[in-house]
Amino acid sequence: MEDLPPPVVVEIMSRLGDSTDLARCRLASRYLRSLSYDVHSIAVVCSRERFLRSRAPATRDHALPFRSLVLNLLFLLSARGSLRSLSLAVEDPHAAAGEEDEEDEGGFDEADDLHLAAPDFLLQWLPEVGPGLRSLSIKDYWYQACWRCSTVLRLISDQCHSLLNLELRNAWLSVEGLKPMLTVTSLHLEFIRIEDENLDKINECFPFLQNLKLIGVGGLTKPKICLSQLQFCHWTVSNFPLSLAIHAPSLLELHLACIEPKSLVLEAPLLSRIDLKIRKLGVVKLESFLHLKSVRMETSHLGVIKHLFEGCKSVKQLEAQVFNCCKRDEAMGNFTLVDILTVFPNLEDLYLGPGAWTDLQNSIGCNATSIAFKWRNLKRLTIKLPAAETKMTHVHFVLNFCISSCEVTMLIHKDSLETTKNSFMALCCRHSEEFKWKLGVWNESCIDIFLDFL
């Protein structure tokens, strides 16, 4: 290491996964110790082992408090002003902590030694380190943070004027005093309770966001995302808001998971990829997606796909999933293979999950043999079959839609009858020259296993 140029050594130490590794480097040689002050990225993590030592009667009086460790390290690194990326995190010790009976019956911890979003703790280091930061991530300890409303957003907006990426997890956030953060292009909030029920303050103070992740963010009533520069959005809704709205003229990719939104408005004319997980739809207002190429949909009924995406002729990739144990919505009617052909005439890649296949099977007539249409553009067809018995006549019916040279993948559930597996092997052998076959076995708890049978 000492033969390498100093900038290379600094870059290597900046890419270490944890501050513990940096501490080991500092002890290895004087050369590494002198260069360690110039690292531009560091992650400081309170591991489960450290948590247990801080709670165990035999060791807790000798363990350096985690927040003191953070302050000591940041004091050393702030002298050179090289730090650009900082990550502070507490690993979830819930299982271990439960054994030690650290939390009361309500799931709260009245201590604050691991409360990383506490204003008094932030004020001890943020004024020195914050101005130079480009990326900041804080993963708090939920049992200490969930019942304390933090002004961390206001403090960060006061001190971090060059910040590009901001990530906050496991906290209760106030937006009082939050100032516009015009440099931030990426915001990630996960398992957060926020005092901004309609997201008005987020829209106002992060106007140039390009990447937004809202995972399990609570406290929302009628949330609306209005961001003109947003290109990527991942939104997992944790409660039941009255309505959801996204107005993002530059949005290219959307991942949205919610249960039963009463109202959904989506205006994103440039959208290219969409991943929706919605059990039941209420009132929906969607703009025409003229540039949409990829659709992944998990819902209670395949008819929702037709309802949402009719007219999206540019879609080339479709993955359809249906929730297990969902009551069929008869108002949606049947969704057939012909509907797929009609709604997505330029489809090149079709993936049907086990629930989607069951849904389609119900619409296939046992004596239907004449096919008036073909998937002229379909290159790949993947069907993940349920454990229940699958009628071979239905599989033949689907294959009649495919042109030769199509790559067909059949995934059989591991609990399927041996006769079912043998039937599919025989089917693949009979059509081995017509299609490019792949036959495999799937299971909920492991990756797919493909069989060599030809």
C-alpha positions in Angstrom: 0.0 0.0 0.0 2.8 2.4 0.8 4.1 2.1 -2.7 0.9 3.5 -4.2 0.4 7.2 -4.9 -1.4 9.0 -2.0 -4.6 9.8 -4.1 -5.0 6.1 -4.9 -4.6 5.1 -1.3 -7.2 7.8 -0.2 -9.6 6.5 -2.8 -9.2 2.9 -1.6 -9.8 3.9 2.0 -12.8 6.0 1.0 -14.5 2.9 -0.5 -14.2 0.8 2.7 -17.6 -0.4 3.9 -17.4 0.7 7.5 -15.4 3.1 9.7 -14.1 0.0 11.6 -12.1 -0.9 8.5 -10.7 2.6 8.4 -9.7 2.4 12.0 -7.7 -0.8 11.2 -5.9 1.0 8.4 -5.0 3.8 10.7 -3.4 1.3 13.1 -1.5 -0.5 10.3 1.1 2.2 9.5 1.9 5.9 10.0 1.5 6.4 6.2 -2.1 5.1 6.2 -2.8 7.0 9.4 -1.7 10.3 7.8 -3.8 9.8 4.7 -6.9 8.6 6.6 -7.7 12.2 7.4 -8.3 12.9 3.7 -11.0 10.3 3.0 -14.0 11.7 1.2 -16.5 9.0 2.1 -17.2 7.1 5.3 -20.0 4.9 6.8 -20.3 4.6 10.6 -22.5 1.8 11.6 -23.7 0.7 15.0 -23.7 -3.1 14.6 -25.8 -5.6 16.6 -22.7 -6.7 18.5 -22.0 -3.1 19.5 -25.6 -2.6 20.6 -25.5 -5.7 22.8 -22.2 -4.6 24.4 -23.8 -1.3 25.2 -26.7 -3.0 26.9 -25.1 -6.0 28.7 -24.4 -5.3 32.4 -20.9 -6.7 32.2 -19.7 -4.4 29.3 -22.0 -1.4 29.1 -19.8 0.7 31.4 -16.8 0.1 29.3 -18.4 0.6 25.8 -17.9 4.0 24.1 -21.3 5.4 23.3 -22.0 5.2 19.6 -22.8 8.9 19.3 -19.5 9.8 21.0 -17.7 7.5 18.5 -19.3 9.4 15.7 -18.4 12.8 17.1 -14.8 11.8 17.7 -14.4 10.5 14.1 -16.1 13.5 12.5 -13.9 15.8 14.6 -10.8 14.2 13.1 -12.1 14.2 9.5 -13.4 17.8 9.6 -10.0 19.3 10.1 -9.0 18.7 6.4 -12.5 19.4 5.0 -12.3 16.5 2.5 -15.4 14.6 3.6 -18.1 14.6 0.9 -20.2 11.5 1.7 -21.4 10.5 5.2 -23.6 7.6 6.2 -24.7 7.0 9.8 -26.7 3.9 10.6 -28.0 1.7 13.4 -28.5 -1.9 12.5 -31.9 -3.2 13.6 -31.2 -5.1 16.8 -34.9 -5.8 17.6 -34.6 -9.5 18.1 -31.6 -9.2 20.3 -33.0 -6.1 22.1 -36.3 -8.0 22.8 -34.3 -10.6 24.7 -32.8 -7.9 26.8 -36.2 -6.3 27.3 -35.0 -2.9 26.2 -38.2 -1.6 24.8 -41.4 -1.2 26.8 -44.7 -2.7 25.9 -45.4 0.1 23.4 -42.2 -0.5 21.5 -40.4 2.7 22.7 -36.9 3.2 24.1 -36.7 6.2 26.4 -32.9 6.4 26.0 -31.4 8.6 23.2 -27.9 7.2 22.9 -28.8 5.9 19.4 -31.1 8.7 18.3 -29.1 9.9 15.3 -31.7 12.5 14.2 -31.8 14.2 17.5 -31.3 18.0 17.0 -28.8 18.3 19.9 -26.6 15.6 18.4 -26.8 17.0 14.9 -25.8 20.5 16.1 -22.5 19.1 17.5 -21.2 18.1 14.1 -23.4 19.3 11.2 -22.1 23.0 11.2 -18.5 21.7 10.7 -19.1 18.8 8.3 -22.4 19.8 6.5 -21.1 22.6 4.2 -18.8 20.2 2.3 -21.2 17.2 2.1 -22.6 16.0 -1.3 -24.3 12.9 0.1 -25.8 12.3 3.6 -27.6 9.2 4.9 -29.0 8.8 8.4 -30.7 5.5 9.4 -32.0 6.1 12.9 -32.9 3.6 15.7 -36.6 3.3 15.3 -37.5 2.6 19.0 -35.8 5.8 20.1 -36.8 8.0 17.1 -40.4 7.0 16.4 -41.9 9.0 19.3 -39.6 12.0 19.0 -40.4 14.5 16.2 -37.2 15.7 14.7 -36.3 19.0 13.0 -33.4 17.3 11.1 -34.7 18.5 7.8 -34.5 22.2 8.9 -31.0 21.7 10.3 -29.8 20.0 7.1 -31.3 22.8 4.9 -29.5 25.3 7.1 -26.1 23.7 6.9 -25.8 21.5 3.8 -25.8 23.9 0.9 -24.0 21.6 -1.6 -25.9 18.5 -0.9 -26.9 16.3 -3.9 -28.2 13.1 -2.2 -30.2 12.9 1.0 -31.5 9.7 2.6 -33.4 9.5 5.9 -34.8 6.3 7.5 -36.7 5.4 10.6 -37.6 8.8 11.9 -40.5 11.2 12.7 -39.9 14.3 10.6 -41.1 17.8 11.0 -41.0 20.2 8.0 -41.2 23.3 10.1 -38.5 25.7 9.1 -37.4 23.6 6.2 -35.7 25.8 3.6 -35.5 25.2 -0.2 -32.6 22.8 -1.0 -32.0 23.7 -4.6 -29.0 21.4 -5.1 -30.6 18.1 -4.0 -31.4 15.9 -6.9 -32.0 12.6 -5.0 -34.3 12.1 -1.9 -34.9 8.8 -0.2 -37.3 8.6 2.8 -38.0 5.2 4.2 -40.1 4.2 7.2 -40.8 7.8 8.0 -43.6 9.6 9.6 -43.7 13.1 8.2 -45.7 16.2 9.2 -46.5 17.1 5.6 -49.8 15.3 4.8 -50.1 16.5 1.2 -46.3 16.6 0.5 -46.6 20.4 -0.2 -43.4 21.2 1.6 -41.4 18.5 -0.1 -42.6 19.8 -3.5 -41.7 23.4 -2.5 -38.3 22.7 -1.0 -36.9 20.1 -3.4 -37.9 21.5 -6.7 -35.0 20.0 -8.7 -35.4 16.4 -7.6 -34.7 13.8 -10.3 -34.8 10.7 -8.1 -37.4 10.3 -5.4 -38.0 7.2 -3.1 -40.9 7.2 -0.6 -40.9 3.8 1.1 -43.4 3.3 3.9 -43.9 7.1 4.5 -46.8 7.7 6.9 -48.8 10.7 7.9 -50.2 11.3 4.4 -53.8 12.2 3.6 -53.9 13.5 0.0 -50.3 13.3 -1.2 -49.4 14.9 -4.4 -46.1 14.9 -6.2 -45.5 17.9 -8.4 -41.9 17.9 -9.6 -41.0 19.1 -13.0 -37.5 17.6 -13.1 -38.4 14.2 -11.6 -37.2 11.2 -13.7 -37.4 8.2 -11.4 -40.0 7.7 -8.7 -40.4 4.7 -6.3 -43.4 5.1 -4.0 -44.6 2.4 -1.6 -47.7 3.8 0.2 -47.9 2.4 3.8 -51.4 3.7 4.8 -54.7 4.4 3.0 -54.6 8.0 1.8 -57.7 9.5 0.2 -56.0 10.1 -3.1 -52.7 9.9 -4.9 -51.5 12.2 -7.6 -48.2 12.4 -9.5 -47.6 15.4 -11.9 -44.2 14.8 -13.4 -43.7 15.9 -17.0 -40.1 14.5 -17.1 -40.8 11.2 -15.4 -39.3 8.1 -17.1 -39.7 5.3 -14.6 -42.4 4.8 -11.9 -42.7 2.1 -9.2 -45.9 2.5 -7.3 -47.3 0.2 -4.7 -50.6 1.0 -2.9 -53.6 -1.0 -1.6 -56.9 0.5 -2.6 -56.4 4.2 -3.6 -59.8 5.9 -3.8 -58.4 8.2 -6.4 -55.3 8.0 -8.6 -54.0 10.7 -10.9 -50.9 10.2 -13.0 -49.7 12.8 -15.5 -46.3 11.7 -16.9 -46.3 11.9 -20.7 -42.7 10.7 -21.1 -43.1 7.6 -19.0 -41.2 4.7 -20.4 -41.4 2.1 -17.6 -44.1 1.5 -15.0 -44.4 -1.0 -12.2 -47.8 -0.9 -10.4 -49.0 -2.9 -7.5 -52.6 -2.0 -6.8 -55.2 -4.4 -5.3 -58.3 -2.4 -6.2 -58.8 0.8 -8.2 -61.2 3.7 -7.4 -61.4 6.7 -9.7 -58.4 6.8 -12.1 -57.2 9.6 -14.3 -54.2 8.6 -16.4 -52.6 10.5 -19.2 -51.9 8.8 -22.5 -48.5 7.1 -22.3 -47.2 7.4 -25.9 -43.6 6.4 -24.9 -44.4 3.5 -22.6 -42.2 0.5 -23.3 -42.4 -1.7 -20.2 -45.3 -2.6 -17.9 -45.3 -4.7 -14.7 -48.7 -5.0 -13.0 -49.7 -6.8 -9.9 -53.4 -6.5 -9.2 -56.5 -8.4 -8.2 -57.7 -8.9 -11.7 -56.1 -8.8 -15.1 -58.9 -6.6 -16.4 -57.3 -3.7 -14.6 -54.5 -3.8 -17.1 -56.9 -3.3 -20.0 -58.7 -0.5 -18.1 -55.4 1.4 -17.4 -53.3 0.8 -20.5 -55.7 0.6 -23.4 -54.2 2.7 -26.2 -50.6 2.1 -25.2 -49.5 0.7 -28.5 -45.8 1.2 -27.9 -45.5 -1.3 -25.0 -43.0 -4.1 -25.8 -42.6 -5.8 -22.4 -45.5 -6.9 -20.1 -45.3 -8.8 -16.8 -48.7 -9.6 -15.3 -49.2 -10.8 -11.7 -52.4 -11.4 -9.8 -52.6 -11.3 -6.0 -53.2 -14.7 -4.3 -56.6 -15.2 -2.6 -58.2 -12.2 -4.2 -62.0 -12.0 -4.7 -62.7 -11.8 -8.4 -64.0 -8.4 -9.5 -66.8 -9.3 -11.9 -67.2 -5.7 -13.0 -63.9 -5.9 -14.8 -65.1 -8.8 -17.0 -62.8 -11.4 -18.6 -59.4 -10.5 -19.8 -58.3 -12.8 -22.6 -55.3 -13.5 -24.8 -57.1 -11.6 -27.6 -57.3 -8.6 -25.2 -53.5 -8.8 -24.7 -53.1 -8.8 -28.5 -55.4 -5.9 -28.9 -54.1 -3.7 -26.1 -50.4 -4.4 -26.7 -50.1 -5.3 -30.5 -46.3 -4.6 -30.5 -45.5 -6.8 -27.5 -42.1 -8.6 -27.7 -41.8 -10.0 -24.1 -44.7 -11.5 -22.1 -44.4 -12.8 -18.6 -47.4 -14.4 -16.9 -47.3 -15.2 -13.1 -49.2 -18.1 -11.6 -52.2 -16.0 -10.7 -52.3 -14.3 -14.1 -52.2 -17.7 -15.8 -55.1 -18.9 -13.7 -57.0 -15.8 -14.6 -56.4 -16.3 -18.3 -57.2 -20.0 -18.1 -60.7 -19.1 -16.9 -61.3 -17.2 -20.2 -60.0 -20.0 -22.5 -62.7 -22.2 -24.0 -61.8 -25.8 -24.0 -62.9 -26.3 -27.6 -61.4 -23.1 -28.9 -59.2 -24.1 -31.8 -59.4 -21.4 -34.5 -56.9 -18.6 -34.1 -57.4 -15.4 -36.1 -54.4 -13.5 -34.7 -50.8 -14.1 -34.1 -48.2 -12.4 -31.9 -46.1 -11.4 -34.8 -43.6 -9.5 -32.7 -43.4 -11.8 -29.7 -39.9 -13.0 -29.1 -40.2 -14.3 -25.5 -43.1 -15.9 -23.7 -42.7 -17.0 -20.0 -45.5 -18.7 -18.0 -45.0 -19.5 -14.3 -47.6 -22.2 -13.7 -49.5 -22.6 -10.4 -49.3 -25.8 -8.3 -52.8 -26.6 -9.3 -53.3 -28.9 -12.4 -52.9 -27.1 -15.7 -54.9 -28.4 -18.7 -52.6 -29.1 -21.6 -55.3 -28.0 -24.1 -55.0 -24.5 -22.6 -51.2 -24.5 -23.1 -51.7 -25.6 -26.7 -54.2 -22.8 -27.2 -51.7 -20.2 -26.1 -48.9 -21.7 -28.2 -51.1 -21.3 -31.3 -50.7 -17.5 -30.8 -46.9 -17.7 -31.0 -44.9 -17.6 -34.2 -42.0 -20.0 -34.7 -38.7 -19.0 -33.3 -40.4 -17.6 -30.2 -38.5 -18.4 -27.0 -41.0 -20.2 -24.7 -40.2 -20.7 -21.0 -42.5 -22.9 -18.9 -41.9 -22.9 -15.1 -43.6 -25.7 -13.2 -44.2 -25.5 -9.5 -42.1 -28.0 -7.5 -45.3 -29.4 -5.9 -46.9 -30.2 -9.2 -47.7 -33.8 -10.0 -45.0 -35.8 -11.7 -47.4 -36.5 -14.6 -47.7 -32.8 -15.2 -44.0 -32.4 -15.4 -43.8 -35.4 -17.8 -46.5 -33.9 -20.0 -44.6 -30.7 -20.3 -41.4 -32.5 -21.2 -43.3 -34.4 -23.9 -44.8 -31.1 -25.2 -41.4 -29.5 -25.4 -39.9 -32.4 -27.3 -42.8 -32.4 -29.8 -42.3 -28.7 -30.5 -38.6 -28.6 -30.1 -38.0 -27.5 -33.7 -40.9 -24.9 -33.7 -40.0 -23.0 -30.6 -36.9 -22.3 -28.5 -37.9 -24.1 -25.3 -36.8 -23.6 -21.7 -38.4 -25.8 -19.0 -37.8 -25.2 -15.3 -39.1 -25.6 -11.8 -40.0 -22.8 -9.5 -40.6 -22.4 -5.8 -41.5 -19.5 -3.6 -38.4 -19.8 -1.4 -35.6 -20.2 -4.0 -34.5 -19.2 -7.5 -35.8 -21.0 -10.6 -34.1 -24.2 -11.7 -34.0 -25.0 -15.4 -34.0 -28.6 -16.6 -31.9 -30.2 -19.3 -34.3 -32.6 -21.1 -33.5 -32.4 -24.8 
